[in-house]
Each structure stands twice: as C-alpha cells, then as structure tokens.
C-alpha cells in the first residue's frame, strides 16, 4: 500500500474520530445553559442529620420558572414573592430527599429558605435556592445512613454531596467533607464528558468524636480541557455583547461578526458530526453546488430549530430543553446512518452491475435506459444532500438559544433572530469549506489512483466512505440516546 493511500485512509479515520469524540463544554455551567444543579451538604450530629441544600438553575430553566416566581405578572419580583417561591421549592425538595437510618425512614423539616437571582449569560439571570433542612436521627450506636436526592430527577446537571460529622465519627465516607465547588458557586470548566453526578450515598456512622476517614478518590476531578479554555472567553464576550443594555450600531455589528465566528467554531468542534457530511460529499463525488446546498440547509434548519425551541421553552415551564435536544440528537444520528446506508447500497450496485441492465443497454442504443436511470438518481441525490444538511442543523446550540431568549427578554427579538441566523451561517461556512476541501482532494486522489492501482482501491473508496457515514451516524445516535 502506497504512502498516499495510507494518508487517505488516515484522513477518513480522523473524520470518524472527530465526529465521535465528546465536545468540550463552553458555558457557565458544566453541562450548559439547560442545567439544574444540586448540592447536599450533610452534617451528621448525635441526634439529627442536617442538610444545607442548594438548587442552582442555569439561564434557560431560570427563564422558564420566571412566571412561577413573579406570580402577579408585574415584571418585577418582590421580596414576598422570593420568599414564597423559596419556601415552595424547599418544601418540594424536602419531600424528594430520601433518608433512612438503619433501614428506618426519617422525614425532613424546613428550617430556612432563600431565593436569589445572579447575573448569567446574554443578560439572562441564573437562580439559586438555598434550603436548611433537618431530619431526626439517633446515632448513639453504629448505624448506616442512606441518602438520595430525587428532586428534579429528569433535569441534567451537576450533583454533589458532602458529609461531615459533628459529635459523631464517619468510617470510610464515599464523599468528601467539603464542597469542591464552594456549594455550586465555582464550577470546573470542562466536565462535559465526566460531570459529577452523585445523587445518593451510604455513610457508616459511629458514636464518638474519633477522626473520620474518607474513601480514596472521593472528590477528585479532572482539569479543564484545551477546547474549553479557547472557546469560553469568546463565548463570554459574545454573551456580553448580546446582552448589552445599550445597543449601538458598533456593538450590534461586532455581535453579528462574533456570532459568525462562534457558529464556525461550533461546527468545527468534535462531537457534533458535522465533518462526516464533508465525507458524504467526497463519497458522492459532489460538486461545489452540492457543498453549498448542504451548508444552506444547515443554516435554515438550525435557525428554525432554535426559534421553535425558544418559543416552546417560553410557552412551557415544564419542558426540559435538554430532553428535546437529546431526542433531536438521536434523530440526527439516525438520519445520518440511514443516508449512509443508501450511500453504501449505491456503491455496491456500482461495483456489481446487473447483467439485465447490460442487456437493455444493447437493445436501446440511443441510451434511453441510461437517461431514465439518471433522471431518478438526481432526485435521490438532492434528497441525500438536504438530509445531511438537516441532520447537521437539527440539534439547536444552547448558546444560540440563550442569546435568543436574552434578546427577547430585553425587547430586541429581531436582534436575537439576527444573531441566531449569523450563528447558523457560521456553522454552514465551516461545513461548506470542509466539504469543498474533501471534494477537491477526492477528485485529485481518484485521478491519481485510478491508473496506478488498477481501480481496485479507488473503487473501494465509496464503500469506505459510506461505512464511515453509517458508523458515525449510529455513534452519534447512541451517544445522544444515553443522555435522553
């Protein structure tokens, strides 16, 4: 096998790896702007278990819950409304926390509650509920304590539990005694691939004040990744521009330019499967027009998807945006896999032509059968191109969604739509450029290898590309299914 051919196979392998690798986080919260994050700080005394519980909601769930806080629809939240909402939330949280001491259930009582907004991305706030809870317990003898947090279990987010003794002794506690996020105030930057997700714990408690022990590895976290370090400053800058209180022409133009750049970087990030569409174009020996069609379809699909999801989230406070994007991710991957199967079937038909077709070609010297075949092939080709574009833009970007909702909250809906459109155009530009590059390389390689290798490996290229599209599509669908 020649060095050039090895390079070609290596390129296809890189496309597969880029499409299936997890993407880096680029948001204020470790799992993005959809998250509802939980912290339970357990303190085990000789006669009770106390819990300093925190529910920290990112921008989108905070915006969805706005009408539940501002019950009089006045547009501003009074202190009485904050207190009432905090008490309702803490009461619901208390009922969703399961605690048993040596198999005997214990009920929680709300001692204190508070609610506050904090500045978030694109002018939207995040919210924080703090609850002081107490449950009776008797630790005059050894006991096993089982604790589980099932509050808002259907929402993705950071879940952290700590446990420390006060007049008791913990043996090999599986969780640390101190919060590694300062009780959800400071998150690690890049934990999308391995977020902290501790929702339940079992702690062995003994009476006395002996030194407590912590199990090996409790509270250990990975560091921030390079992708997050590069993209996060630009994302924060963009959110600041989009959420500026005073919008000038210069700020608006700069925000549009940054939206193009962020959309382009979003399409280039690993884990989104956009690069495999370029491989599809190469496998079909596509033209410049084909690459542009796919790119335009990505722009239209992504823009419409963000607008529709933004409308749905605004209308419903119970809709989980991450569940919608997860379902769309499954659909996107499945669509890519189906298109790949069609590409594979076409490649196999070209390798083993049907003898019946040769017979008809001799009966029709004018080539009528051949023209009829291509008349049917052109619509199928267009459907495949549009299908790949739809798959590329089907999953809305949370960053674009937050910018849209922030603009709506500031009374600048038109500006939010413009920024979302710019985001989609940036995505399409990256995809189109990747498609054109692979189309050019594919045509150049095809000419070089056709004569040198007798057509065998050159014939196998469409099959390899089709297999790549199928594998990546199934991988993307499976990964999205795991988050649903």
BELNORDA-V524367 format. One record per backbone hydrogen bond with DSSP energy under -0.5 kcal/mol. CO is the residue of the C=O (numbers start at 1). NH is the residue of the N-H. E is the energy in kcal/mol with one decimal. If there is no record, write none. Layout:
BEGIN
co=CO nh=NH e=E
co=CO nh=NH e=E
END
This chain:
BEGIN
co=2 nh=6 e=-2.1
co=3 nh=7 e=-2.0
co=4 nh=8 e=-1.9
co=5 nh=9 e=-2.3
co=6 nh=10 e=-2.3
co=7 nh=11 e=-1.9
co=8 nh=12 e=-1.8
co=9 nh=13 e=-2.1
co=10 nh=14 e=-2.2
co=11 nh=15 e=-2.0
co=12 nh=16 e=-1.9
co=13 nh=17 e=-2.3
co=14 nh=18 e=-2.8
co=15 nh=19 e=-2.0
co=16 nh=20 e=-1.7
co=17 nh=21 e=-2.0
co=18 nh=271 e=-2.3
co=29 nh=32 e=-1.4
co=32 nh=35 e=-1.3
co=33 nh=60 e=-1.8
co=33 nh=61 e=-0.5
co=35 nh=58 e=-2.9
co=37 nh=56 e=-2.7
co=38 nh=160 e=-2.1
co=39 nh=54 e=-2.5
co=40 nh=42 e=-0.9
co=40 nh=162 e=-2.4
co=41 nh=52 e=-2.1
co=42 nh=164 e=-1.9
co=43 nh=45 e=-0.8
co=43 nh=50 e=-2.8
co=44 nh=166 e=-2.2
co=46 nh=139 e=-2.2
co=47 nh=137 e=-2.2
co=48 nh=45 e=-2.5
co=49 nh=135 e=-2.3
co=50 nh=43 e=-2.5
co=51 nh=53 e=-1.1
co=51 nh=133 e=-2.4
co=52 nh=41 e=-1.2
co=53 nh=131 e=-3.0
co=54 nh=39 e=-2.1
co=54 nh=56 e=-0.5
co=55 nh=57 e=-0.6
co=55 nh=129 e=-2.4
co=56 nh=37 e=-3.0
co=57 nh=127 e=-2.0
co=58 nh=62 e=-1.9
co=59 nh=63 e=-2.3
co=60 nh=64 e=-2.2
co=61 nh=65 e=-1.7
co=63 nh=66 e=-1.1
co=65 nh=68 e=-0.7
co=65 nh=69 e=-1.2
co=66 nh=69 e=-0.6
co=66 nh=70 e=-3.0
co=69 nh=71 e=-1.8
co=70 nh=73 e=-1.6
co=76 nh=78 e=-0.6
co=78 nh=82 e=-2.2
co=79 nh=83 e=-2.4
co=80 nh=84 e=-2.4
co=81 nh=85 e=-2.3
co=82 nh=86 e=-2.5
co=83 nh=87 e=-2.3
co=84 nh=88 e=-2.3
co=85 nh=89 e=-2.6
co=86 nh=90 e=-2.7
co=87 nh=91 e=-2.3
co=88 nh=92 e=-2.2
co=89 nh=93 e=-2.5
co=90 nh=94 e=-2.6
co=91 nh=95 e=-1.6
co=92 nh=96 e=-0.8
co=93 nh=96 e=-0.9
co=93 nh=97 e=-0.5
co=94 nh=97 e=-0.9
co=96 nh=98 e=-0.6
co=96 nh=150 e=-2.1
co=98 nh=148 e=-2.0
co=99 nh=106 e=-2.5
co=100 nh=102 e=-0.6
co=100 nh=146 e=-2.7
co=101 nh=104 e=-1.6
co=103 nh=105 e=-0.6
co=104 nh=101 e=-2.6
co=107 nh=136 e=-0.5
co=109 nh=111 e=-0.7
co=109 nh=134 e=-2.0
co=112 nh=132 e=-2.4
co=114 nh=130 e=-2.2
co=116 nh=128 e=-2.5
co=118 nh=126 e=-3.1
co=120 nh=123 e=-0.7
co=121 nh=124 e=-2.3
co=124 nh=120 e=-1.3
co=126 nh=118 e=-2.6
co=127 nh=57 e=-2.0
co=128 nh=116 e=-1.8
co=129 nh=55 e=-2.5
co=130 nh=114 e=-1.8
co=131 nh=53 e=-2.2
co=131 nh=133 e=-0.6
co=132 nh=111 e=-3.4
co=132 nh=112 e=-1.4
co=133 nh=51 e=-2.5
co=134 nh=109 e=-2.4
co=135 nh=49 e=-2.9
co=137 nh=139 e=-0.5
co=143 nh=145 e=-0.5
co=143 nh=205 e=-3.4
co=144 nh=102 e=-2.8
co=144 nh=146 e=-0.5
co=145 nh=203 e=-2.7
co=146 nh=100 e=-2.2
co=147 nh=201 e=-2.5
co=148 nh=98 e=-2.5
co=148 nh=150 e=-0.7
co=150 nh=153 e=-1.1
co=152 nh=155 e=-1.8
co=156 nh=36 e=-2.3
co=158 nh=38 e=-3.5
co=159 nh=198 e=-2.7
co=160 nh=40 e=-2.2
co=162 nh=42 e=-2.7
co=164 nh=44 e=-2.2
co=167 nh=208 e=-0.8
co=169 nh=206 e=-3.0
co=170 nh=172 e=-0.6
co=170 nh=213 e=-2.1
co=171 nh=204 e=-0.6
co=173 nh=215 e=-3.2
co=176 nh=163 e=-2.0
co=179 nh=182 e=-0.6
co=181 nh=185 e=-2.1
co=181 nh=186 e=-2.5
co=195 nh=197 e=-0.5
co=196 nh=159 e=-2.2
co=197 nh=199 e=-0.8
co=199 nh=149 e=-3.0
co=201 nh=147 e=-2.7
co=203 nh=145 e=-3.3
co=203 nh=205 e=-0.6
co=204 nh=171 e=-2.3
co=205 nh=143 e=-2.6
co=206 nh=169 e=-2.4
co=213 nh=173 e=-3.0
co=215 nh=218 e=-1.6
co=217 nh=220 e=-1.8
co=225 nh=229 e=-1.7
co=226 nh=230 e=-1.6
co=227 nh=231 e=-2.5
co=228 nh=232 e=-2.4
co=230 nh=234 e=-0.6
co=231 nh=235 e=-2.4
co=232 nh=236 e=-2.5
co=233 nh=237 e=-2.2
co=234 nh=238 e=-2.4
co=235 nh=239 e=-2.4
co=236 nh=240 e=-2.1
co=237 nh=241 e=-2.0
co=238 nh=242 e=-2.8
co=239 nh=243 e=-1.8
co=241 nh=244 e=-1.3
co=245 nh=247 e=-0.7
co=246 nh=248 e=-0.7
co=248 nh=252 e=-2.5
co=249 nh=253 e=-2.4
co=250 nh=254 e=-2.3
co=251 nh=255 e=-2.4
co=252 nh=256 e=-2.0
co=253 nh=257 e=-2.2
co=254 nh=258 e=-2.5
co=255 nh=259 e=-2.1
co=256 nh=260 e=-1.9
co=257 nh=261 e=-1.9
co=258 nh=262 e=-2.9
co=259 nh=263 e=-2.4
co=260 nh=264 e=-2.1
co=261 nh=265 e=-2.3
co=262 nh=266 e=-2.6
co=263 nh=267 e=-1.9
co=264 nh=268 e=-1.3
co=265 nh=269 e=-1.3
co=269 nh=272 e=-0.9
co=274 nh=277 e=-1.5
co=274 nh=278 e=-0.7
co=275 nh=278 e=-0.8
co=275 nh=279 e=-1.3
co=276 nh=280 e=-1.8
co=277 nh=281 e=-2.0
co=278 nh=282 e=-2.1
co=279 nh=283 e=-2.6
co=280 nh=284 e=-1.9
co=281 nh=286 e=-3.3
co=282 nh=285 e=-1.3
co=287 nh=291 e=-1.9
co=288 nh=292 e=-2.1
co=289 nh=293 e=-2.4
co=290 nh=294 e=-2.2
co=291 nh=295 e=-2.2
co=292 nh=296 e=-2.8
co=293 nh=297 e=-2.2
co=294 nh=298 e=-2.2
co=295 nh=299 e=-2.0
co=296 nh=300 e=-2.3
co=297 nh=301 e=-2.7
co=298 nh=302 e=-2.7
co=299 nh=303 e=-2.4
co=300 nh=304 e=-2.5
co=301 nh=305 e=-2.5
co=302 nh=306 e=-2.4
co=303 nh=307 e=-2.1
co=304 nh=308 e=-2.6
co=305 nh=309 e=-2.5
co=306 nh=310 e=-2.5
co=307 nh=311 e=-2.1
co=308 nh=312 e=-2.3
co=309 nh=313 e=-2.7
co=310 nh=314 e=-1.8
co=311 nh=315 e=-1.8
co=312 nh=316 e=-1.7
co=319 nh=321 e=-0.8
co=320 nh=323 e=-0.6
co=320 nh=324 e=-1.6
co=321 nh=325 e=-2.5
co=322 nh=326 e=-1.9
co=323 nh=327 e=-2.3
co=324 nh=328 e=-2.5
co=325 nh=329 e=-2.1
co=326 nh=330 e=-1.9
co=327 nh=331 e=-2.3
co=328 nh=332 e=-2.6
co=329 nh=333 e=-2.4
co=330 nh=334 e=-2.5
co=331 nh=335 e=-2.3
co=332 nh=336 e=-2.2
co=333 nh=337 e=-2.3
co=334 nh=338 e=-2.4
co=335 nh=339 e=-2.3
co=336 nh=340 e=-2.3
co=337 nh=341 e=-2.2
co=338 nh=342 e=-2.1
co=339 nh=343 e=-2.3
co=340 nh=344 e=-2.4
co=341 nh=345 e=-2.5
co=342 nh=346 e=-2.0
co=343 nh=347 e=-2.1
co=344 nh=348 e=-2.3
co=345 nh=349 e=-2.0
co=346 nh=350 e=-1.6
co=347 nh=351 e=-1.3
co=348 nh=352 e=-1.9
co=351 nh=353 e=-0.6
co=354 nh=357 e=-0.8
co=354 nh=358 e=-1.2
co=355 nh=359 e=-1.9
co=356 nh=360 e=-1.8
co=357 nh=361 e=-1.7
co=358 nh=362 e=-1.5
co=359 nh=363 e=-1.4
co=360 nh=364 e=-1.4
co=364 nh=367 e=-2.1
co=367 nh=371 e=-2.1
co=368 nh=372 e=-2.3
co=369 nh=373 e=-2.1
co=370 nh=374 e=-1.7
co=371 nh=375 e=-1.8
co=372 nh=376 e=-1.3
co=373 nh=377 e=-1.6
co=374 nh=378 e=-2.0
co=375 nh=379 e=-0.7
co=376 nh=380 e=-1.3
co=377 nh=381 e=-2.4
co=378 nh=382 e=-2.3
co=379 nh=383 e=-2.4
co=380 nh=384 e=-2.2
co=381 nh=385 e=-2.2
co=382 nh=386 e=-2.6
co=383 nh=387 e=-2.7
co=384 nh=388 e=-2.2
co=385 nh=389 e=-2.0
co=386 nh=390 e=-2.7
co=387 nh=391 e=-2.4
co=388 nh=392 e=-1.9
co=389 nh=393 e=-1.5
co=390 nh=394 e=-0.9
co=394 nh=396 e=-0.7
co=397 nh=401 e=-2.1
co=398 nh=402 e=-2.5
co=399 nh=403 e=-2.0
co=400 nh=404 e=-2.1
co=401 nh=405 e=-2.5
co=402 nh=406 e=-2.5
co=403 nh=407 e=-2.2
co=404 nh=408 e=-2.3
co=405 nh=409 e=-2.3
co=406 nh=410 e=-1.4
co=407 nh=412 e=-3.5
co=408 nh=411 e=-1.5
co=412 nh=416 e=-1.9
co=413 nh=417 e=-2.4
co=414 nh=418 e=-2.0
co=415 nh=419 e=-2.2
co=416 nh=420 e=-2.3
co=417 nh=421 e=-2.4
co=418 nh=422 e=-2.4
co=419 nh=423 e=-2.3
co=420 nh=424 e=-2.2
co=421 nh=425 e=-2.5
co=422 nh=426 e=-2.3
co=423 nh=427 e=-2.0
co=424 nh=428 e=-2.5
co=425 nh=429 e=-2.3
co=426 nh=430 e=-1.8
co=427 nh=431 e=-2.2
co=428 nh=432 e=-3.0
co=429 nh=433 e=-2.4
co=430 nh=434 e=-2.4
co=431 nh=435 e=-2.6
co=432 nh=436 e=-2.8
co=433 nh=437 e=-2.3
co=434 nh=438 e=-2.3
co=435 nh=439 e=-2.5
co=436 nh=440 e=-2.4
co=437 nh=441 e=-2.5
co=438 nh=442 e=-2.8
co=439 nh=443 e=-2.3
co=440 nh=444 e=-2.0
co=441 nh=445 e=-2.8
co=442 nh=446 e=-2.6
co=443 nh=447 e=-1.7
co=444 nh=448 e=-1.6
co=445 nh=449 e=-2.8
co=446 nh=450 e=-1.5
co=447 nh=451 e=-0.7
co=448 nh=452 e=-1.0
co=449 nh=453 e=-2.2
co=449 nh=455 e=-0.8
co=451 nh=454 e=-0.6
co=453 nh=456 e=-1.3
co=455 nh=459 e=-2.1
co=456 nh=460 e=-1.5
co=457 nh=461 e=-0.9
co=458 nh=461 e=-0.5
co=458 nh=462 e=-0.5
co=459 nh=463 e=-0.5
co=460 nh=464 e=-2.3
co=461 nh=465 e=-2.7
co=462 nh=466 e=-2.5
co=463 nh=467 e=-2.5
co=464 nh=468 e=-2.2
co=465 nh=469 e=-2.3
co=466 nh=470 e=-2.2
co=467 nh=471 e=-2.6
co=468 nh=472 e=-2.6
co=469 nh=473 e=-2.4
co=470 nh=474 e=-2.5
co=471 nh=475 e=-2.4
co=472 nh=476 e=-2.8
co=473 nh=477 e=-2.2
co=474 nh=478 e=-2.5
co=475 nh=479 e=-2.3
co=476 nh=480 e=-2.2
co=477 nh=481 e=-2.4
co=478 nh=482 e=-1.5
co=479 nh=483 e=-0.5
co=480 nh=483 e=-1.1
co=480 nh=484 e=-0.7
co=481 nh=484 e=-0.7
END
